[in-house]
């Protein structure tokens, strides 16, 4: 049986990968798995997220379920609401997160706000496929239909702000005076993080702060390439800023000097701070993170645990081993006492706390860590993605295997070389792509290694 879920939730394009009937059957399968009677649904700013939410809500009402709609909110806000309320069997978030505008997405969370595990995904998938086999079985009876339908958007947003305030009750006065910027990507974090930042700090420049599901100003993923124009325009005008992705669980940090900081750089800085403040001695991060993680943290008494790529994989291990801190290189800290997932706002606020504690600007704090250059590319694959990756992996191991200091194959293949040089090649879990990450002490060296891998991939596709 095929798992209908990818790395994080279900992703696709309406009319190409999924039909409306598919969506209804997915929602039915989710509800049957949880035996849901009371559920909450949130959605992002995308044009299709609103109608899909109401199609799902209508379907659930027909099945006899009480439905609460959380409106346009961030994914972390929905997770926080589920965790703190404790009155819903599960929650659904219609969001494709960082994917391009044409994608839809469905993320599913249990009653504690935890994204469903792989085992639960398989259980939902089994119900989904079996429902196609019993199409004639009547599931809808008029007397089961419900009319209890409520909008809880304001309640969800205020609940989220309260949760954030409980972790960060105060900042030093001089932090409150910093010039800040927040780029909301014209999407969900505007209604949650935006409200919090407007209340908390007096000198915030709000960027891309009109909801628009077409993402008119940049792509939803807050990569350095996608946000560089925004960062350039803010140069010299701010001290520190953050760019969110489509659903607000990623936050890429930048400063007023034009520097953009990867999530693993911020993760290392915050880990060192929390080691001193809270005794954090273990962190969890995916193999896509930089070599600086393994170079710095163990020397400071912090154990590094590598997982497959994807926040869900990081979170699952954190919960299993009761580890409070995790992070990903693509932006987004995971702080378990808050929610079991990434949160771009929490990432920004922990960064402010690190600046506050060190009484120094972010550029100087980052300057104390080893410097490496990371190059990230993605190759579109028309053929079978996994088959193409396996061919590429064979060529990579044949060429670089003997030079490696360490090889990790828990997700794709990651090879560590000496002198902070590394490469990672893996099939995407959300798109028809093979992703390539290379790292070295010079940009030229990282770029050359990346070009070699792309050349190998081209040889395979030409055959």
N, C-alpha and C positions, 0 to 999 in steps of 0.2 A: 504494500500500500504506500502511495506517495503522500508525504506530509505537505499539506497545502500552505504551510507557513514557511517563510524564508528566515533570514538572519534575525529580523525583528518584525514580527507580524506578517500580514499578507499584503503583498504589493502587486499592482498590475495596472493596466490601462483599459478603461471601459471600451467595449467594442472590439478590442484586440485580444486581450487575454481573458477577460471576464464579461459576462452579461449581467443584466439586472437580476435575472433568475438565479445566477450563481451567487450573487450577493445575498439574496433572500435565503437561499439554502445554507449559506455559510452562517448567517445569523441564527437560523433555526438550529443548526448543529451546535453552535456555541451555547444556546439556551438549553437545549436538551442535555448537553453534557453537564451543565451546572444545575439543572433542574430549577431554572431561574423563575422567581416570582416577583422580584423587585430589582430593577437594573437601572444604571445610569449611563448615558451616552454623551460624549463630547465630540467636538470636531474642530478642524483647523479652518483656515481661510480659503481653501481651494474652492473653485467654482462648483465642483461636483460633491464636495464633502457635505454641504448643507442638504441637498436632495437625498443623498445616500443615507444620511442620518435619519431623515424622516421616513424614508422607505423602510429602514430597519425598525424604527419606532412603531410604525403602523403594523408591520409584520408581527412584532412582539405583542402589541395590543390584541391582535386577532388571536394569538396563541394563548391569551389569558395572563399576560404579564403587565405589572405596573411599571411605567416608564418615566424616568426623570431625564430631562434634557439639560446638559451643562453648557450648551452654547459654544461660542468660539473661545476656546481656552487653550492653554498649553498642556501638553501631556503630563508634566510634573504636577500641575494643579489637579488634574483628575486623579492621579495616583494618591496625592495627599488627601483628597476628599474621601476616597474609598477607605484609606487607612484610618482616618480620624473619625469617620461616621460609623463604620462597622455595621451598616444596615442593608447593604446591597449584596446579592450573591456574586455579582461580577460587574465589570464595567467595560465598555467598548469606546475606543477612540478612533474616529475616522480621520486618519492623517497618513500622508506618505512622507512625513518628516522632512528629510533633506533631499528627497528625490525631485526631479524636475516637475514642472507644473502639471503635465499631462497624467501623472501617476495618481492613483488613489491608494489608500492604505487602510488596513484594519489592525489595530493593536488591541489585545484582549488582556484584561487584568482581573485577578481574583478579588475576593472580598477584602483583602489586606492591601490592595493596590500593587500587587506583585505581578509582573508580566508572566503569563502562563508558561510553565516549564515545557521542555521537549516532550515529556510523557503526556502532559495534558494536550499539547498540540496534536499528538498522534491520536489521542482519544477523540478530539473534535474532528480530525480528518476522517477517522473511521466512520463516525456518524454521518459526516457529509457525503462520503461515497456510498454508504449503505442507503441513504435517503434517495439516491438516484435509482437504486435497484428496487425500491418499493414506492415508486411514483404514484401508484394507484391507491396507496394506503391513505385514508382520510385522516389528516392531522388537525384540520380546522373545523370547529363546531361553533355555531353562532352563539350558543349560550355561554361559551367560555370567554368571549370577547370582553375586554376591559375598557373602561373609560378614564381610569386614573392616570392622568398625564400632567406633569408639572415641569415648569421651567425653574431650574435651580442655579442659573448662571451666576447671579450675584452672590449666592451662598457659597458656591465653589470658589470664586475669586477671593472673597474675604477669608474663607477658611485657609486658603493657600497663603495669604499674606500673614495671617496669624501664625501659621506653621513656620514660616521663614523668620518672623520676629522672635519666635521662641528660641531659635538657634543664634540669631544675631540681634540681641536686645539693644545693644549700644555700639557706637563707634566713637573714637576720640573726636573732639571738636575739629581738629585739623583735617581729619579724613572727610568730615562733612563739608569742608571748604574746598576739597579737590574739585577740579573741573573734570566732569565725566561725560561720556557719550554712550548711548545705547542705540544700536541699530536693530530694529525689530523685524526686518525683512518683509515689511508690510503684512505680517501674519500674527499668529496666536499670542506670542509673548507680549505683544502690545497691551492686551487686556489683563495680563497677570503681572509679569515683571515690570511692565510700564507703569502700572498703577502703584506698585510698591516703590519703585525708584522715584516717582514724582512726589510721593509723600515723604520719603526718607531723606532725600538729598536735594539741596536747593539749586545746585549748579549742574544740571544734567541737560545735555543737548540730545534731543530725541530725533532719531534719523529713521526714515522709512516707516513713519508712524501713522500711516493710513492703511486700513485693511484693504488688500487687493489680491485676490487669488490668482491673478495672472503674473505675479511677481515682476512688476515692471522695471525695477531698479537693479536687481541682481538675482542670480540663481539662489535657490533655498539653502544650498550647502555653504556654510561660512568658511570656505577654504581661503587661504591667503590670496589666491588668484581672483576669487569672486568678490572679496571685500577690499582689495588693494586701492580701488578708486575712492571708496569711502574713507579709508584710513589716510590717504593722501590729502583729501579735502579737510580733514580734521587736524592735520599736522600743525603743531604750534598753537592750537586752540584748546587742547585738553591735556590732562595728565594721564588718564587711563580710560579705556572704553571696552565695550563688549559687543559682538555681533552674534545674534541668535540665528538658529536654523528655523525651518518652517513650523515646528511644533514646540520650540523652546527648550528642548532637552540638551541641546548643544550650545555652548557659549565660547566663542573664540575671542581671546583677550588681545588687545592692542594698546599702544600708548601714543602719546602726542609727539613722539619723535619718528613715527612711521614704522615702529617695530610691531610685528605680529607674532604672537607666542602660541606654539602648538600646545595641545591639551596635555601632552606628557611633560612638557617643560613646566607648565603650571602645576601639574600633578606632583612633580618632584619637589617644587618649592613648598607646596601646601603640606606634603608628607613630612618634610623636615620640620615645619612649624608645629604640626600636630604630634610629632614624635616628642617634642619638648613640652608641649602644653597638655597633651592627653595621653602620652605614653604609647602612641601608635607604633607598633613594631612589625606589622605586616601590611602589605598592600597587594591588591590584585589588579592586573592590567593585561590586555591582550598582546599577542606577539607582534602587532603592528606598532607598538610603542618603540621609542628610540633606545639606542644603546646607553644613553645617559642614565636611564632608569637603573640598569644593572651595574653601571659604573659608580654611581653616587650612593644610592640608598643602602646596599649591603654594608658599605664602609661605615655608615652611620647607625648600624644595628637594626635596619629595617629589611625584613625578608621580602623578596619580590616573587610573586606567584604569577606565572604566565598562563593565559587561557586562550581559547579560540577567539577570533575577532567577533565583536558584537557585544553590546552592553548587557544583553540578557545572559550571555555566558559568564561575564564578569560578576553580575549580580547573583546568579545561581551559586557560584562558588563562595561568594561573600556570605550569603545566607547559610549555606551548608557549614562553613567553618567559623561563622560568627566574626567576620572581619569587617570593620566599619568603613574602611576607605578603599576606593578603587577609582580608576580613571582610564580614559582612552585618549589616544593622540589626536583624534579628530574633534576634540573639544567636549568637555563635560565631565565634571567630578561626580562620583557616586558616594554619597554620605549616608550610610544605612540608618542612623538615628533619624534622618529626615524622611527620605523615601527610598524604596528599593529600585532606584533607577537614576539615570543622569538628570541633572538640572542645570541649565545654563546660567540661571540667576545665582544659584548657590556657588557655582564656579566663580562668578564675578565677585561675590561677597567674600569668599575665602581668599581671593586674590587681594582684596582691600584689607583684609585682616593681616595678611602676610606683609603688606606695605606698612600697615600700622605697627606691627610688632617689630619690624626691622628698622622702622623710621628712615626708610630709604626709598628711592624711586625704583620702579620695577626693572628698568634696564640694568641697573647696578646689581640688583639681586640676582637676575638671570646671568649676569656676567661672571658670577662666582662659580657657575657650573661649567662643565666641559662644553666646548662649542663644536657642533657637527652640522652638516648640511643634509637635508632630506629632500629627495626628489620623488614625487608621486605621479604615476601615470596609470591610465586604464586603457585596455585594448578591447574594442567591441568584437564579439565573437558571433559569427553567423551560424556556425556549426554547433555541435554538442559541446557545451562549455566545459564540462568535466573531462570529456575525452581529450579536448584540446589541451587542457591544463596538464593532464597526466603525461602527454607527449612532451610538453615543455619542461615539466619537472625532471623527466629523465635526462634531457639535454643539460639542464642546469646542474644536476648532481654529477653528471659525467665530467663537466668542465670545472666546477668549483669545489666538489666534494672533498678532495684531498687537501685543499687549502684552508678548510674550515676549522675554526676553533670549537664550534658547537653547531649542531643542526637540530632544529625543532620542527616536527612534522605534524603537530596537533591540528593545524589549519593551514593548508597549502604547504609551503616549505619556507622556513626562515633559516638563513645561514649567517652565523656570526664569524667575522674574520678578526684579525688583530687590528689594533689602532682604531677602534670604534667604527669599523667598516662593517656593513651588513646589507643583506638584501632579503626581501620578502616577496614571494609571488603566490597569489591565491585567487581562486575563483570568487567573484562577487556573490553575496547571498541575496542581493536584491535586484540586480540588473544583469543583462547578458554581456558581462565583461570579465576579463582577467585583470586583477589589480597588481601593480608593481610598485614596490617601495624600495628605494636604495638610499644608503646613508654612508657618509664618509666625512673626513675632516676638511675636505675642500669641496666646493660646489662642482668643480670640473670633474673630480674623481667620481662623485655621486652620479653626475649626468652621464659620464662615459659608461659606468656600470649599467645604468638604466638603458642606454642605447644598445648595449650588448644583448640585454634580455629582450628588448623589443625586436632586435634583429633575429634572434632565435625564434620568437613567436611568428615573425613573418615567414621564415623558412617552413615552419609547420603548416601555416595556412596556405602556402603556395603548392603544397603537395596534393 
